[in-house]
Amino acid sequence: MQQRIREALDTASPGPVRAVSLCAGQGRDLIGAVARHPRRADVTARLVELNEANVRAARAAARRAGLTGVEVVAGDASHTDAYTGAVPADLVLVCGVFGNITDADIERTISMLPQLCARGAHVVWTRNRRPPDITGDICRWFEKHGFERRWLSPPEEKAFGVGVHRYLGDPVPLERGVRLFTFVGYDILRKGAPWPT
């Protein structure tokens, strides 16, 4: 994850770089990648996370790293209102989301990502590869909604997939008060089936 984020920063246009992270957890991916990157001073970021303990941990990590441009918001990442004033972004992280929502909500979220993206923005996303592995569908949905694939982890990496897609369109105005997805949880999605080995 951090390598993909660093690569996106490497190729970002000169000047300010905006980032948003959905369901950011403790912010390890973004904070870890930005902390030692030469563009760190250019980065302003909003990390949205519902869990208060994770929010406190992410804020502490950003402080320790001296990343004054990183804002950690305690809020519901599934609502567009959480991104008001932080988009369009040049880097959007959707990590740990797609494995915990329905396939229909994955496509819906992807269809709405142009509201979060500046032209040329990189979206870094993850999803487990447990059966059924819908990585191919996710890539098709991105391409259907104006993104091009830049990188995809090989299928031999069976635990989870990481993808990077670049937005080719113009920014779309953020529609306030809209739900992107409903967080269901992988335990429920697998309907009681044992964890694949």
C-alpha positions as CSV (number, residue, x, y, z in Angstrom):
1,M,0.0,0.0,0.0
2,Q,2.6,2.5,1.0
3,Q,4.6,1.9,-2.1
4,R,1.6,2.6,-4.3
5,I,1.0,5.8,-2.4
6,R,4.6,6.9,-2.8
7,E,4.4,6.2,-6.5
8,A,1.3,8.4,-6.8
9,L,3.1,11.2,-5.0
10,D,6.1,10.7,-7.2
11,T,4.0,11.4,-10.3
12,A,1.8,14.2,-8.9
13,S,2.0,17.6,-10.5
14,P,4.2,20.2,-8.8
15,G,2.4,22.2,-6.1
16,P,-0.1,21.2,-3.5
17,V,-1.3,17.6,-3.3
18,R,-4.7,16.8,-1.8
19,A,-5.5,13.4,-0.4
20,V,-8.6,11.8,1.2
21,S,-8.8,8.4,2.9
22,L,-12.1,6.6,3.4
23,C,-12.3,4.4,6.5
24,A,-8.8,5.4,7.3
25,G,-8.3,3.3,10.4
26,Q,-5.2,4.5,12.2
27,G,-3.9,6.2,9.0
28,R,-0.8,3.9,8.7
29,D,-0.9,3.7,5.0
30,L,-1.1,7.4,4.2
31,I,0.9,8.7,7.2
32,G,3.6,6.1,6.7
33,A,4.0,6.9,3.0
34,V,3.9,10.6,3.4
35,A,6.2,10.9,6.4
36,R,9.4,10.2,4.6
37,H,8.4,11.4,1.1
38,P,10.1,14.4,-0.5
39,R,6.7,15.9,-1.3
40,R,5.5,15.7,2.4
41,A,5.2,19.5,2.7
42,D,3.0,19.6,-0.3
43,V,0.4,17.1,1.1
44,T,-2.8,18.1,2.8
45,A,-5.0,15.2,3.6
46,R,-8.3,14.4,5.3
47,L,-8.6,11.0,6.9
48,V,-12.2,9.9,7.7
49,E,-12.7,7.3,10.4
50,L,-15.6,6.3,12.6
51,N,-13.8,4.5,15.4
52,E,-12.7,7.1,18.0
53,A,-9.7,5.0,19.2
54,N,-8.4,4.8,15.6
55,V,-9.0,8.6,15.2
56,R,-6.9,9.3,18.3
57,A,-4.1,6.9,17.1
58,A,-4.1,8.5,13.6
59,R,-3.9,12.0,15.1
60,A,-1.0,11.0,17.3
61,A,0.8,9.4,14.4
62,A,0.4,12.5,12.2
63,R,1.7,14.6,15.1
64,R,4.7,12.4,15.7
65,A,5.5,12.5,12.0
66,G,5.2,16.3,11.9
67,L,2.5,16.2,9.3
68,T,0.6,19.4,10.0
69,G,-1.4,19.1,6.8
70,V,-3.0,15.8,7.8
71,E,-6.5,16.3,9.3
72,V,-8.1,13.2,10.9
73,V,-11.9,13.5,11.1
74,A,-14.1,11.4,13.4
75,G,-17.0,10.7,11.0
76,D,-18.9,8.4,8.7
77,A,-16.8,7.8,5.6
78,S,-19.8,6.5,3.8
79,H,-21.4,10.0,3.6
80,T,-20.3,12.5,1.0
81,D,-20.6,15.3,3.6
82,A,-17.4,14.0,5.2
83,Y,-15.4,15.2,2.2
84,T,-16.8,18.8,1.9
85,G,-13.9,21.1,1.5
86,A,-11.3,18.4,1.0
87,V,-12.1,17.5,-2.6
88,P,-11.4,17.3,-5.5
89,A,-8.4,15.3,-4.3
90,D,-5.3,14.1,-6.2
91,L,-5.0,10.9,-4.2
92,V,-8.0,8.9,-2.9
93,L,-7.5,5.8,-0.6
94,V,-10.3,3.2,-0.5
95,C,-8.6,0.6,1.6
96,G,-10.5,-2.0,3.7
97,V,-13.8,-0.9,2.3
98,F,-14.6,-3.1,-0.7
99,G,-14.3,-6.3,1.3
100,N,-16.9,-5.2,3.8
101,I,-19.7,-3.9,1.5
102,T,-22.0,-5.6,-1.1
103,D,-20.9,-5.9,-4.7
104,A,-23.7,-3.4,-5.7
105,D,-22.3,-0.9,-3.2
106,I,-18.8,-1.4,-4.5
107,E,-19.9,-0.4,-8.0
108,R,-22.0,2.5,-6.5
109,T,-19.0,3.8,-4.6
110,I,-16.8,3.6,-7.7
111,S,-19.4,5.4,-9.7
112,M,-19.3,8.3,-7.2
113,L,-15.5,8.5,-6.9
114,P,-15.4,11.2,-9.7
115,Q,-17.0,13.5,-7.1
116,L,-13.9,13.0,-4.9
117,C,-11.3,13.1,-7.7
118,A,-9.4,15.8,-9.5
119,R,-8.4,15.1,-13.1
120,G,-5.5,12.7,-13.0
121,A,-6.2,11.6,-9.4
122,H,-4.9,8.2,-8.3
123,V,-7.3,5.9,-6.4
124,V,-5.6,3.2,-4.4
125,W,-8.0,0.5,-3.3
126,T,-7.9,-3.0,-1.7
127,R,-10.1,-6.0,-1.5
128,N,-9.6,-9.5,-0.2
129,R,-9.3,-12.2,-2.9
130,R,-11.3,-14.8,-1.0
131,P,-13.9,-16.5,-3.2
132,P,-15.7,-15.1,-5.0
133,D,-12.8,-12.9,-6.2
134,I,-14.4,-10.0,-7.9
135,T,-11.1,-8.1,-8.7
136,G,-11.9,-8.3,-12.4
137,D,-15.3,-6.8,-11.9
138,I,-13.9,-4.0,-9.8
139,C,-11.4,-3.1,-12.5
140,R,-14.2,-3.1,-15.1
141,W,-16.4,-0.9,-12.9
142,F,-13.5,1.6,-12.5
143,E,-13.0,1.6,-16.3
144,K,-16.7,2.1,-16.9
145,H,-16.7,5.2,-14.7
146,G,-13.7,7.0,-16.3
147,F,-10.7,5.5,-14.7
148,E,-7.7,3.7,-16.3
149,R,-5.9,0.9,-14.6
150,R,-2.3,1.8,-13.5
151,W,-1.4,-1.2,-11.4
152,L,-2.9,-4.3,-10.0
153,S,-1.3,-6.8,-7.6
154,P,-0.8,-10.2,-9.3
155,P,-3.4,-13.0,-8.6
156,E,-0.7,-15.1,-7.0
157,E,-1.0,-12.7,-4.0
158,K,-4.1,-14.5,-2.8
159,A,-4.7,-12.8,0.6
160,F,-5.8,-9.5,-0.8
161,G,-5.6,-7.4,-4.0
162,V,-4.3,-3.9,-4.3
163,G,-5.2,-1.8,-7.3
164,V,-4.4,1.7,-8.6
165,H,-6.7,3.5,-11.0
166,R,-6.2,7.0,-12.4
167,Y,-9.2,9.3,-13.1
168,L,-9.2,10.6,-16.7
169,G,-12.3,12.9,-16.5
170,D,-13.1,16.3,-15.2
171,P,-14.0,16.8,-11.5
172,V,-17.7,16.3,-10.7
173,P,-19.3,18.6,-8.1
174,L,-19.7,16.9,-4.7
175,E,-23.4,16.1,-4.1
176,R,-24.0,16.6,-0.4
177,G,-26.1,14.3,1.8
178,V,-25.5,11.2,-0.3
179,R,-24.5,7.7,1.1
180,L,-21.8,6.0,-0.9
181,F,-22.1,2.6,0.7
182,T,-23.5,0.7,3.7
183,F,-20.8,-1.1,5.7
184,V,-21.9,-4.7,6.2
185,G,-18.8,-6.6,7.3
186,Y,-17.1,-9.6,5.7
187,D,-18.4,-11.9,8.4
188,I,-22.0,-11.2,7.3
189,L,-21.2,-11.2,3.6
190,R,-19.7,-14.7,3.7
191,K,-23.0,-15.9,5.3
192,G,-21.5,-18.0,8.0
193,A,-19.2,-19.9,5.6
194,P,-15.8,-20.9,7.1
195,W,-12.9,-18.6,6.3
196,P,-11.2,-19.9,3.2
197,T,-7.7,-21.3,3.7
